[in-house]
Amino acid sequence: MKNYFPWLYSRKYLFFQIFIETIIFYLINHKLFNIEFSSFHVHIIYLFWITFSYILGRYDLNEKNLILLVLKTVIKIFLLYLFLYPFVSFIFSTKNNFISGGFQNANEYINPFLVYIGFYQLLNASVFSLFRKKRKIWIFIGELEKYKQCLSIINEPTIDNSLKNNFELRYFEISDNFTYKNVDGIILEDEKFLNEKLSINYFKSLDIKLYTLLEWCEIILQRYPVDLFLNRETELLNIKNDMKPIEQRIKRVAETIIAIFLILITSPMIILMGIIIFLEDKGPIFYSQERMGLYGKSFKITKLRTMNINAESGEPKWSTKNDRRITKIGSLLRNLRIDELPQLFSVIVGDMSLIGPRPERSEINYKLEKVIPFYNERHKIKPGISGWAQVNYPYGASIEDSKTKLSFDLYYLKNYSIFFDVLIFIKTLRLVSNAKGAISTIK
C-alpha cells in the first residue's frame, strides 16, 4: 500500500478519475436515458462537465480531514449543479431534442446524474483519505546538507499542502541502528552512503521502496531543483525526452490547428482590447521583443502592450506586483493572459509551441546562464506560450524565481508528451478562469 502514495498525487491519478467519470457519464446516459453514444449534445455536456469540474477543483483531494473533504466535495457538486442546470436547460430547449420523448425539466436529467457522480466522488474521497492515512515515514540517506536542502524544498510555497501535511522526511546516519517499521521509502543520495549490512539488496528484501534523489524529485516534487544536483552534473545533463518523431509531428499539427482556431474565436476580443489600449494613452497596440528559442536561436514575439509607452529605459527590468509601468487595461490583460494571444502566430509559423518553457529575452537569458547551472538545458525544447513552470509557480521576478522555474522546465523536458501537454493546457485554462495571470514576468 505504501507505493500508492506517490501515485495518488500524480497526474496519472487525475486522468484515472476523469476516465472513471467518463465511463459513469456515458453509461448513465445510455442505460438511464437511452441516449446514443454518438449524440453530439451528450459530448458537449460531457466536455462542459469535465472542464468545470477541473476548474472548481473537484479532483483535488487535498483536505486532510475526511469530514471536511466530504463537505467540500458536496459543495463543489452543488456549484456544478448551478453551472450545469442553465446549460442543459438550453440544450433541452432546442428543436432537435436529443432525448427520445424529451424532458420538460432539465432536473430530470441532472439530478440522477449528480446522485451517481456524487456517490462515486464521495467514495473516491474516502478511499483516498484511507490510503493517505496509511502513509509512512521517508528516510534520507546522504549528506546532511542535501537533507536540509530537501526539507527546505518541501516547505516551499510551490509544494502542495497535501504533501506538506502528510510527508515526514527524516535524516538517517549510517551509524544508526536502522528500524524499518513505519518506513515508507528510502531516498538514497548515493550508494557510497551504504555499507555491507545496509545495502540495496537489504532494503529490497524488506520490500522498502528505494529512490535515488533524481527519482524522488520526479515522483514526489515533479521538478528537478538544480541545487540538489550540483557536483552531479551528469544526472541532469542526461535528461532527454524520448518522444517519437511521429508524436512530435502530431503535436505540431495539433498545435497549429488549435492556434488557428483560437485566433479565429478570440480575434474580436483582440480587436476590442486593441482599441481600449489605444484609447488609454494613444500608444501602439502591439509590441515586439526578441526572445531566445530552440537551440538558442533568436526570434521575435508579439504581444498586446500592457505597459506605458517607453516603460523601460536602460537595462531590462522584471515587472513586479503593482508595477506602476503597467497600464490600467494592461493589468487586466495580464491577469487573464489575453496579452499572450498574438503569440499564437508564433506557434503557427513554428517558432513556439502552445506548451513549453517560456522564452526569455536574449540579454536576460545570457545573464541567467552565467549564474544558474543547467539553464541552457531548457533550450533543448521549443518554447511555449504556457508551460509546466507557469501553471505551478506564480511569479518570476528574481534570479531565484528563474532557478525555481528552471526546475519545472527540466521536469517537462524529461516527461513531455501529448497527454502532458493536454494536462498543462487544461491547468492554464483553470488559471485564466481564476484570473491568475503572469503578474511578474520579464518584460
C-alpha positions in Angstrom: 0.0 0.0 0.0 2.9 2.3 0.6 3.6 2.6 -3.2 0.2 4.1 -3.8 1.2 7.3 -2.1 3.2 9.0 -4.9 0.7 7.8 -7.5 -2.3 9.3 -5.7 -0.7 12.7 -6.0 0.4 12.3 -9.6 -1.3 13.5 -12.8 -1.9 9.8 -13.6 -4.5 9.8 -10.7 -6.1 12.9 -12.2 -6.6 11.1 -15.5 -7.7 8.0 -13.7 -10.5 10.0 -12.0 -11.6 11.5 -15.3 -11.5 8.1 -17.0 -13.8 6.6 -14.4 -16.2 9.5 -14.6 -16.3 9.2 -18.3 -17.4 5.6 -18.1 -20.1 6.6 -15.5 -21.3 9.5 -17.5 -21.8 7.6 -20.7 -23.3 4.6 -19.0 -25.8 6.8 -17.2 -26.8 8.5 -20.5 -27.1 5.2 -22.4 -28.7 3.0 -19.7 -30.8 5.5 -17.8 -31.8 7.9 -20.6 -31.4 5.7 -23.7 -29.1 8.2 -25.3 -26.9 7.0 -28.2 -23.2 7.3 -27.6 -22.9 9.2 -31.0 -25.1 12.1 -29.8 -23.3 15.3 -30.3 -25.2 17.0 -27.4 -24.0 14.4 -24.9 -20.4 15.1 -25.9 -20.9 18.8 -25.4 -22.4 18.3 -21.9 -19.5 15.9 -21.0 -16.8 18.4 -22.0 -18.7 21.1 -20.1 -18.9 18.8 -17.0 -15.2 17.8 -17.1 -14.0 21.3 -17.7 -15.9 23.0 -14.9 -15.2 20.0 -12.5 -11.5 20.7 -13.0 -11.8 24.5 -12.7 -13.7 24.1 -9.4 -11.0 21.8 -8.2 -13.3 18.7 -7.8 -10.4 16.4 -8.5 -8.2 18.0 -5.8 -8.4 15.7 -2.7 -6.1 17.8 -0.6 -8.1 18.1 2.6 -6.6 16.2 5.5 -9.8 15.9 7.5 -12.2 13.4 5.9 -15.3 15.2 7.1 -14.2 18.5 5.6 -13.1 16.6 2.4 -16.6 15.2 2.1 -18.2 18.6 2.8 -16.1 20.4 0.2 -17.0 17.7 -2.3 -20.7 18.2 -1.7 -20.3 22.0 -2.1 -18.4 21.6 -5.3 -21.0 19.2 -6.7 -23.8 21.7 -5.8 -21.8 24.5 -7.6 -21.6 22.3 -10.6 -25.4 21.9 -10.5 -25.7 25.7 -10.6 -23.4 25.8 -13.7 -24.9 22.7 -15.4 -28.6 23.5 -15.0 -28.9 26.5 -17.3 -26.5 24.9 -19.8 -28.6 21.6 -20.0 -31.8 23.6 -20.0 -30.6 25.5 -23.1 -29.8 22.2 -24.9 -33.1 20.7 -23.9 -34.9 23.7 -25.3 -33.5 23.3 -28.8 -35.8 22.0 -31.5 -33.7 18.9 -32.1 -34.2 17.4 -28.7 -31.6 14.6 -28.2 -33.6 12.7 -25.6 -36.3 10.4 -27.1 -39.6 11.6 -25.7 -38.0 14.7 -24.4 -37.9 16.2 -20.9 -39.9 19.1 -19.7 -37.5 19.8 -16.9 -33.7 19.6 -17.1 -33.7 18.5 -13.4 -35.0 15.1 -14.6 -31.7 14.7 -16.3 -29.3 16.4 -13.9 -30.5 15.1 -10.6 -30.0 11.3 -11.2 -26.7 12.1 -12.9 -25.4 14.1 -9.9 -26.5 11.4 -7.5 -24.4 8.7 -9.3 -21.4 11.0 -9.8 -21.7 12.4 -6.2 -21.8 8.9 -4.8 -18.6 8.0 -6.8 -16.9 11.2 -5.7 -17.6 10.6 -2.0 -16.4 7.0 -2.3 -13.3 8.2 -4.1 -12.6 10.8 -1.5 -13.0 8.3 1.3 -10.7 5.7 -0.3 -8.1 8.5 -1.0 -8.2 9.5 2.6 -7.9 5.9 3.8 -4.8 5.4 1.7 -3.3 8.6 2.8 -3.7 7.8 6.5 -1.6 4.7 5.9 1.3 6.7 4.5 4.5 6.2 6.4 7.8 7.9 7.0 10.6 8.5 4.5 14.3 8.2 5.3 17.0 10.3 3.7 20.4 8.6 3.4 23.1 11.0 2.3 24.9 14.3 3.1 23.3 16.3 5.9 23.4 19.4 3.7 21.4 17.7 1.0 18.9 16.6 3.6 18.4 20.2 4.8 18.0 21.3 1.1 15.3 18.7 0.7 13.5 19.9 3.8 13.7 23.5 2.6 12.2 22.5 -0.8 9.3 20.6 0.8 8.4 23.7 2.8 8.4 26.0 -0.3 5.1 27.6 -1.2 5.1 25.8 -4.6 4.7 22.4 -2.8 1.1 21.2 -2.4 -0.2 21.4 1.2 -1.3 17.8 0.9 2.3 16.8 0.7 3.4 19.2 3.5 0.8 17.9 5.8 1.3 14.2 5.1 5.0 13.9 4.4 7.7 13.4 7.0 11.3 13.2 5.9 13.9 12.0 8.4 17.7 12.0 8.2 19.5 8.7 8.7 23.1 8.4 9.7 24.8 5.2 8.6 26.0 4.6 12.2 22.4 4.5 13.5 20.5 1.3 14.1 18.1 1.0 11.2 14.5 0.2 12.1 12.2 -0.3 9.1 8.9 -0.2 11.0 6.6 2.6 9.6 9.1 3.4 6.9 7.5 4.1 3.5 10.6 4.6 1.4 14.3 5.4 1.3 15.8 8.4 -0.5 19.4 7.5 -1.4 21.7 10.3 -2.5 24.5 8.0 -3.4 25.4 4.3 -3.0 28.6 5.4 -1.2 26.5 6.1 1.9 25.6 2.4 2.2 27.6 -0.4 3.8 27.7 -4.2 3.6 24.8 -4.5 6.0 22.6 -1.7 4.8 22.8 -2.5 1.1 20.4 -2.0 -1.8 19.5 -5.7 -1.7 18.9 -5.4 2.1 16.2 -2.8 1.6 14.7 -4.7 -1.3 14.4 -7.8 0.9 12.4 -5.7 3.3 10.1 -4.6 0.5 11.0 -0.9 1.1 11.0 1.3 -2.0 14.4 2.7 -2.7 14.5 6.0 -4.7 17.5 7.9 -6.0 17.5 11.6 -5.4 16.6 12.1 -9.1 13.7 9.6 -8.9 12.4 11.2 -5.7 12.4 14.7 -7.3 10.5 13.3 -10.3 7.9 11.3 -8.5 7.2 13.5 -5.5 8.2 17.0 -6.4 7.6 16.8 -10.2 10.5 19.1 -10.7 14.3 19.0 -10.6 15.8 21.6 -8.2 19.2 22.3 -9.6 20.9 23.0 -6.3 20.4 19.3 -5.3 22.4 18.2 -8.3 25.5 20.5 -8.1 28.6 18.3 -8.5 26.3 15.7 -10.0 26.0 17.3 -13.4 25.6 14.0 -15.4 22.2 13.3 -13.8 20.6 16.4 -15.2 22.7 16.7 -18.3 21.5 13.2 -19.3 17.8 14.3 -19.1 16.3 14.0 -22.5 12.9 13.3 -23.9 12.1 10.1 -25.9 9.0 11.3 -27.7 8.9 9.6 -31.0 9.1 11.6 -34.3 5.5 10.7 -35.2 4.3 12.0 -31.8 6.3 15.3 -32.4 4.6 15.6 -35.8 1.2 15.0 -34.2 2.0 17.6 -31.6 3.0 20.1 -34.3 -0.1 19.6 -36.4 -2.5 19.7 -33.4 -0.9 22.9 -32.0 -1.2 24.6 -35.4 -4.8 23.7 -35.7 -5.6 24.8 -32.2 -3.7 28.1 -32.6 -5.6 28.9 -35.8 -8.9 28.1 -34.1 -8.0 30.2 -31.0 -7.0 33.2 -33.2 -10.4 33.0 -35.1 -12.5 32.9 -32.0 -10.5 35.4 -30.0 -9.9 37.9 -32.8 -13.0 40.1 -31.8 -11.5 40.2 -28.2 -8.1 41.1 -29.5 -9.6 43.9 -31.7 -11.6 45.3 -28.8 -8.7 45.2 -26.4 -6.5 46.8 -29.0 -9.0 49.7 -29.3 -9.0 50.1 -25.5 -5.2 50.1 -25.3 -5.1 52.8 -27.9 -7.7 55.0 -26.3 -6.0 54.8 -22.9 -2.7 56.5 -23.9 -2.9 56.8 -27.7 0.2 54.5 -27.9 0.9 51.4 -30.1 -1.4 48.4 -29.6 1.3 45.7 -30.0 4.9 45.5 -29.1 7.6 43.0 -30.3 10.5 41.6 -28.5 13.4 39.3 -29.3 13.4 36.1 -27.3 15.6 33.0 -27.3 14.1 29.8 -28.5 15.0 26.3 -29.6 18.8 25.6 -29.5 19.4 29.3 -28.6 18.0 30.6 -31.8 16.5 34.1 -31.5 13.0 35.0 -32.8 10.5 37.8 -32.3 7.3 37.5 -30.3 4.3 39.9 -30.5 2.1 40.7 -27.6 -0.6 43.2 -26.7 1.1 46.2 -25.0 0.4 46.2 -21.2 3.0 48.8 -20.1 3.3 52.6 -20.6 5.0 53.9 -23.7 8.8 53.7 -23.2 8.3 51.9 -19.9 11.9 50.7 -19.9 14.9 52.9 -20.2 18.3 51.3 -19.9 18.6 47.7 -18.9 15.5 45.3 -18.9 13.8 45.0 -15.6 11.5 42.4 -14.1 8.0 43.7 -13.6 6.6 43.4 -10.1 3.3 43.3 -8.4 1.6 46.7 -8.6 4.2 47.8 -11.1 3.5 51.5 -11.9 4.6 50.9 -15.5 1.6 48.6 -16.2 -1.4 50.4 -17.6 -4.9 50.0 -16.2 -6.1 47.8 -19.0 -2.7 46.1 -19.0 -3.3 44.7 -15.5 -6.5 43.0 -16.6 -4.9 41.7 -19.8 -2.1 40.1 -17.8 -4.3 38.5 -15.2 -6.4 36.9 -17.9 -3.4 36.3 -20.1 -5.1 38.0 -23.0 -1.9 39.9 -23.8 -0.4 36.5 -24.8 -2.9 35.8 -27.6 -0.9 37.4 -30.5 1.9 34.8 -29.8 -0.4 32.3 -31.4 1.0 33.5 -34.7 4.5 32.4 -33.5 3.0 28.9 -32.9 1.6 28.8 -36.4 5.0 29.8 -38.0 6.8 27.2 -35.8 8.9 29.5 -33.6 6.9 28.5 -30.5 4.6 25.7 -29.1 1.5 26.2 -27.2 3.2 24.3 -24.3 6.8 24.6 -23.4 9.4 26.7 -21.3 8.6 30.4 -21.5 11.2 32.1 -23.8 13.3 34.9 -22.2 14.8 38.0 -23.6 18.3 37.3 -25.0 20.1 39.8 -22.8 18.4 38.4 -19.7 18.9 34.8 -20.8 22.7 35.3 -21.1 22.8 36.6 -17.6 20.8 33.8 -16.2 23.0 31.2 -17.9 26.0 32.6 -16.1 24.5 32.3 -12.6 22.1 29.3 -12.8 23.6 25.9 -13.5 22.0 23.9 -16.4 20.0 27.0 -17.5 20.7 26.4 -21.2 19.3 22.9 -21.0 15.8 24.5 -21.4 16.7 25.4 -25.0 16.6 21.7 -25.9 12.9 22.0 -26.4 10.8 24.6 -28.3 9.5 27.4 -26.0 5.8 27.7 -25.3 3.1 30.3 -24.5 2.3 28.4 -21.3 4.3 25.6 -19.6 4.7 23.4 -16.5 6.5 26.2 -14.7 3.8 28.7 -15.4 1.0 26.5 -14.0 2.9 25.6 -10.9 4.8 28.8 -10.0 3.1 32.2 -9.8 5.6 34.9 -10.5 9.2 35.2 -11.8 10.7 38.4 -10.5 14.2 37.4 -9.5 17.1 35.0 -10.2 15.8 32.6 -7.5 12.4 32.6 -9.2 14.1 31.8 -12.5 16.0 29.0 -10.9 12.8 27.5 -9.5 11.1 27.8 -12.8 14.0 26.0 -14.4 13.4 23.1 -12.1 9.9 22.7 -13.6 11.2 23.2 -17.1 13.7 20.4 -16.7 11.0 18.1 -15.5 8.9 19.0 -18.5 11.9 18.3 -20.8 12.2 14.8 -19.5 8.5 14.0 -19.4 6.8 16.0 -22.1 4.2 14.2 -24.1 0.9 14.9 -25.8 -1.0 13.9 -22.7 1.2 16.0 -20.5 0.6 19.0 -22.8 -3.1 18.4 -22.6 -2.9 18.5 -18.8 -0.9 21.7 -18.8 -3.3 23.3 -21.3 -6.3 22.5 -19.0 -4.4 23.8 -16.0 -3.7 27.0 -18.0 -7.4 27.4 -18.6 -8.0 27.0 -14.9 -5.5 29.7 -14.1 -7.1 32.0 -16.7 -10.6 31.4 -15.3 -9.3 32.3 -11.8 -7.7 35.4 -13.2 -4.3 34.3 -12.0 -2.1 35.6 -14.8 1.6 36.3 -15.2 1.8 39.4 -13.0 5.5 39.3 -12.6 7.5 38.4 -15.7 10.5 39.6 -17.6 9.4 42.3 -20.0 
